[in-house]
């Protein structure tokens, strides 16, 4: 049993790590453009406080180090994303991001740690941290519902990337199995919900996905077509007929007559 718990905890670390890294491309584009455009910082501020709560829960609960490690990594990633926002956001969004970061990601976690450490015993601390983690995770997992609504309304999966839906499905499933093995329903409830949401998104993807029409010749076909053309060219190519080179000969007295007669060739 312990080996299975470790295995699924390790798999959960991998899948959750990939989920935390999924916005990296977006933030690289922000750095290259040197502007945040229409992106909002709220999702990353919420994910950071969620990571904090899971780290706190993983540290408090015995044998839950794998929960703490991956969310510690996620917290570092979210801090990096927020710093990029603070560097490249317009002044108004920059100020709003700084205020929300100070309240949600600095003051709130500090208050939670102080209150639970000073007023609750160890078991109550674990339950409080687990309950807060569950609540923040449910909020995070509820965000794809808007994307699912958009898919149904537009009958298009353009705004619901397949890879993210697949990772939501896999990540939720792995942590749900881990929760069953450890009888940890603070982990099981939000991740079970994430697993079901991911499965629902994949079903919608199967229903509404349409291949994009393309008029381009695939590279392999283009290579064969070009090679065939070169072979045909080599077989049927013939040099163009050219004018004969006339060599003048004879006595000088006949030169004019030769030129006149040759001009008719």
Beta strands, then each sheet from edge to edge (+ up, - down):
end
